[in-house]
């Protein structure tokens, strides 16, 4: 019998990545931690290789786990879109909010809370994905609102502020005295990857990409392992197990944009913009910090 990827198990492994561990993943899914662990083991049995390893108190994705995580997001997006088109599942009116991974842990809860206040009785769900795929989903009408970074796409959009960017590395990590700065980045195309290379080049510093990952979790895991430095969103506390790297040139903030699907309630953008304004400086008003 051919191997099969269980939808429930895929939701669990995505939650482990998005929530930063098994305990918080279990809370977000209203499951026991042992159930989430069983789901991950079920996937490991299906693919025949380890997907998550324990490193002290931190769970890290293996290379195979990172690859499965990307596939899981695409499978779940297609699965949930199909259910919506068929009118299957939750019969309540729902809103689907899409966000880039960068600063999602700071921005998503605020926006979702405000949407639930403005649209009482409406189920608000979210999807984390790359900016290009978020915009494609808005165009298809399977996403109600997208928060994305990068170049403004064709179609109406709203500037929602700027995400400060910060260099992070493992505690005690030092860049090589001689040779290029080792970077860990999200694979192309990626706006922050491009920003990191441009920032170092403008300062006359050579750089080399030593590691790539499909999603932010993979980048952070590689940086925790001491492989290099990464430029990521600087909102809130530093990523777990990392500290700010202060001997690299400051990078300018990255503008955050909002888009809604055609025919969406105009209150969507108004509500999201108001929630984001409480935590994000206006675009263009946040110069890079001194390096």
C-alpha positions as CSV (number, residue, x, y, z in Angstrom):
1,X,0.0,0.0,0.0
2,X,1.5,3.4,-1.0
3,X,2.4,5.9,1.7
4,X,-0.1,8.6,2.6
5,X,0.2,11.9,4.3
6,X,-2.6,12.4,6.8
7,X,-4.2,15.9,6.8
8,X,-4.5,16.0,10.6
9,X,-0.9,15.1,11.0
10,X,0.1,17.7,8.5
11,X,-1.8,20.4,10.5
12,X,0.1,19.3,13.6
13,X,3.6,19.6,12.0
14,X,2.8,23.0,10.5
15,X,1.6,24.1,14.0
16,X,4.9,23.0,15.5
17,X,6.7,25.2,13.1
18,X,4.4,28.2,13.4
19,X,4.0,28.1,17.1
20,X,7.7,27.3,17.9
21,X,7.3,23.9,19.6
22,X,5.1,21.0,20.5
23,X,3.5,22.5,23.6
24,X,2.3,25.7,22.0
25,X,1.3,23.8,18.9
26,X,-0.9,21.5,21.0
27,X,-2.5,24.6,22.7
28,X,-3.3,26.2,19.3
29,X,-4.9,23.0,18.0
30,X,-6.7,22.2,21.3
31,X,-4.9,18.8,21.5
32,X,-2.7,17.1,24.0
33,X,1.1,17.4,23.4
34,X,1.3,13.6,23.1
35,X,-1.3,13.7,20.3
36,X,0.8,16.2,18.4
37,X,3.9,14.1,18.9
38,X,2.0,11.0,17.6
39,X,1.0,12.9,14.5
40,X,4.6,13.9,13.8
41,X,5.7,10.2,14.3
42,X,3.0,9.1,11.9
43,X,4.4,11.4,9.2
44,X,8.0,10.2,10.0
45,X,6.7,6.6,9.5
46,X,5.1,7.6,6.2
47,X,8.2,9.2,4.7
48,X,10.6,6.8,6.4
49,X,13.0,9.4,7.9
50,X,13.1,11.7,11.0
51,X,11.5,15.1,10.6
52,X,12.0,16.8,14.0
53,X,14.9,16.4,16.4
54,X,15.1,17.5,20.0
55,X,18.1,19.8,20.8
56,X,17.8,20.3,24.6
57,X,14.4,21.9,25.1
58,X,14.2,23.1,21.5
59,X,12.7,21.2,18.6
60,X,14.5,21.5,15.3
61,X,13.4,20.4,11.9
62,X,15.7,18.2,9.9
63,X,16.4,18.9,6.2
64,X,13.7,16.4,5.4
65,X,11.3,18.1,7.9
66,X,11.9,21.4,6.2
67,X,11.1,19.9,2.8
68,X,7.9,18.2,4.2
69,X,6.8,21.5,5.9
70,X,6.8,23.3,2.6
71,X,4.7,20.5,1.0
72,X,2.4,20.4,4.0
73,X,1.5,24.1,3.6
74,X,0.7,23.6,0.0
75,X,-1.4,20.5,0.6
76,X,-3.4,22.1,3.4
77,X,-4.0,25.3,1.4
78,X,-5.4,23.2,-1.5
79,X,-7.4,21.0,0.9
80,X,-9.0,23.9,2.7
81,X,-9.7,25.8,-0.5
82,X,-11.5,22.8,-1.9
83,X,-13.6,22.5,1.2
84,X,-14.5,26.2,1.0
85,X,-15.6,25.9,-2.6
86,X,-17.7,22.8,-1.8
87,X,-19.3,24.5,1.2
88,X,-18.1,21.7,3.5
89,X,-17.1,22.1,7.2
90,X,-17.7,25.1,9.4
91,X,-20.9,26.7,8.2
92,X,-20.2,30.0,9.9
93,X,-19.1,32.9,7.7
94,X,-15.4,33.0,7.7
95,X,-12.5,35.3,6.9
96,X,-9.1,33.9,5.8
97,X,-6.1,36.2,6.6
98,X,-2.8,35.5,4.9
99,X,0.5,36.7,6.2
100,X,4.2,36.5,5.4
101,X,6.1,34.6,8.1
102,X,8.2,37.7,9.0
103,X,6.9,39.2,12.3
104,X,3.7,37.1,12.1
105,X,3.9,36.2,15.8
106,X,3.7,39.9,16.6
107,X,1.3,41.0,13.9
108,X,-1.2,38.2,13.3
109,X,-2.7,38.0,16.8
110,X,-3.4,41.7,16.9
111,X,-5.0,41.7,13.5
112,X,-7.1,38.6,14.1
113,X,-8.3,40.0,17.4
114,X,-9.5,43.2,15.8
115,X,-11.1,41.4,13.0
116,X,-13.1,39.2,15.4
117,X,-14.2,42.4,17.2
118,X,-15.4,44.1,14.0
119,X,-16.9,40.9,12.5
120,X,-18.5,39.1,15.5
121,X,-19.6,35.6,14.9
122,X,-17.2,35.2,12.0
123,X,-14.5,32.6,12.1
124,X,-11.1,34.2,11.4
125,X,-8.4,31.8,10.1
126,X,-4.9,32.5,8.9
127,X,-2.4,31.1,6.5
128,X,1.4,31.7,6.5
129,X,3.0,31.7,3.1
130,X,5.4,33.4,0.8
131,X,4.4,36.8,-0.5
132,X,4.0,35.8,-4.1
133,X,1.7,32.9,-3.2
134,X,-0.4,35.1,-0.9
135,X,-1.0,37.5,-3.7
136,X,-1.9,34.7,-6.0
137,X,-4.5,33.5,-3.5
138,X,-6.0,37.0,-3.2
139,X,-6.3,37.0,-7.0
140,X,-8.0,33.6,-7.0
141,X,-10.4,34.8,-4.3
142,X,-9.3,32.1,-1.8
143,X,-7.8,34.6,0.6
144,X,-9.7,37.6,1.9
145,X,-6.8,39.7,3.1
146,X,-3.0,39.4,2.6
147,X,-0.3,41.1,4.6
148,X,2.9,40.8,2.5
149,X,6.3,42.4,2.0
150,X,8.2,43.0,-1.2
151,X,7.4,44.8,-4.4
152,X,3.8,46.2,-4.8
153,X,1.9,44.0,-7.2
154,X,-0.6,45.0,-9.8
155,X,-4.0,45.9,-8.3
156,X,-5.1,48.0,-5.3
157,X,-3.1,47.8,-2.2
158,X,-2.5,49.8,1.0
159,X,0.8,50.6,2.7
160,X,0.5,49.4,6.3
161,X,3.8,50.5,7.9
162,X,7.3,49.2,7.9
163,X,8.8,46.1,9.6
164,X,12.2,46.8,11.2
165,X,14.9,44.4,10.2
166,X,17.6,43.1,12.6
167,X,20.7,40.8,12.2
168,X,20.5,37.8,14.5
169,X,23.1,35.1,15.3
170,X,23.7,32.4,17.8
171,X,25.0,33.5,21.2
172,X,28.8,34.0,21.0
173,X,28.9,33.9,17.2
174,X,31.4,36.1,15.6
175,X,31.7,36.9,11.9
176,X,35.1,35.8,10.3
177,X,37.8,38.4,10.6
178,X,38.8,37.6,7.1
179,X,36.5,36.5,4.3
180,X,32.9,37.2,3.5
181,X,30.0,37.3,6.0
182,X,28.2,33.9,6.0
183,X,24.5,34.4,5.5
184,X,21.6,32.1,6.0
185,X,18.6,33.1,3.9
186,X,15.2,32.0,2.6
187,X,15.6,30.7,-1.0
188,X,14.9,33.0,-3.9
189,X,12.8,35.0,-4.6
190,X,12.9,36.7,-1.2
191,X,12.7,40.4,-0.4
192,X,14.7,40.2,2.9
193,X,17.3,38.0,1.3
194,X,17.8,40.7,-1.3
195,X,17.8,43.4,1.4
196,X,20.5,41.6,3.4
197,X,22.9,41.3,0.4
198,X,22.2,44.9,-0.7
199,X,22.9,46.2,2.8
200,X,26.2,44.4,3.1
201,X,27.3,45.4,-0.4
202,X,26.5,49.1,0.2
203,X,28.7,48.9,3.3
204,X,31.6,47.4,1.2
205,X,31.3,44.0,2.9
206,X,31.5,40.8,1.0
207,X,28.9,38.1,1.8
208,X,28.3,34.5,0.9
209,X,25.1,32.4,1.2
210,X,26.1,29.4,3.3
211,X,22.5,28.1,3.8
212,X,19.0,28.4,2.3
213,X,15.6,27.2,3.5
214,X,12.2,27.3,2.1
215,X,10.7,28.9,5.2
216,X,11.8,31.0,8.1
217,X,11.9,28.2,10.6
218,X,14.7,26.6,8.7
219,X,16.7,29.8,8.6
220,X,16.4,30.2,12.3
221,X,17.4,26.6,13.0
222,X,20.5,27.0,10.9
223,X,21.5,30.2,12.6
224,X,21.0,28.6,16.0
225,X,23.5,26.0,14.9
226,X,26.1,28.7,14.4
227,X,26.2,28.4,10.6
228,X,25.9,32.1,10.0
229,X,23.9,35.2,10.5
230,X,20.4,36.1,9.3
231,X,18.5,39.3,8.7
232,X,14.9,38.9,10.0
233,X,12.1,41.0,11.4
234,X,13.1,42.9,14.6
235,X,9.7,43.3,16.2
236,X,9.2,41.9,19.7
237,X,11.7,39.6,21.5
238,X,14.6,38.0,19.7
239,X,13.9,34.6,18.2
240,X,14.4,31.8,20.7
241,X,18.1,30.9,21.1
242,X,19.4,33.9,19.1
243,X,20.8,37.3,20.0
244,X,21.2,40.6,18.0
245,X,24.4,40.9,16.0
246,X,25.5,44.5,16.4
247,X,28.7,44.6,14.3
248,X,26.9,44.6,10.9
249,X,25.4,47.6,9.1
250,X,21.8,48.5,9.9
251,X,19.3,47.6,7.3
252,X,16.3,49.8,6.3
253,X,12.9,48.6,7.3
254,X,10.8,46.6,4.9
255,X,7.4,48.1,3.9
256,X,4.3,45.9,4.7
257,X,1.4,46.0,2.3
258,X,-2.2,44.9,2.5
259,X,-4.4,43.6,-0.3
260,X,-8.0,42.3,-0.3
261,X,-9.8,40.1,-2.7
262,X,-12.2,41.7,-5.2
263,X,-15.6,42.4,-3.5
264,X,-14.3,42.1,0.0
265,X,-15.8,44.2,2.8
266,X,-13.8,47.5,2.9
267,X,-13.7,47.3,6.7
268,X,-11.1,44.5,6.3
269,X,-8.3,46.9,5.3
270,X,-9.5,49.6,7.7
271,X,-9.4,47.2,10.6
272,X,-6.1,45.6,9.7
273,X,-4.5,49.0,9.1
274,X,-5.6,50.3,12.5
275,X,-4.3,47.2,14.3
276,X,-0.9,47.4,12.5
277,X,-0.5,51.1,13.1
278,X,-0.3,50.4,16.9
279,X,2.9,48.4,16.4
280,X,4.5,49.4,13.1
281,X,6.1,52.7,12.3
282,X,5.0,54.3,9.0
283,X,6.8,53.2,5.9
284,X,9.8,55.5,5.2
285,X,9.9,56.8,8.8
286,X,12.2,54.1,10.3
287,X,15.8,54.6,9.3
288,X,18.3,51.7,9.8
289,X,20.0,51.6,13.2
290,X,23.7,52.3,13.4
291,X,25.7,49.2,12.7
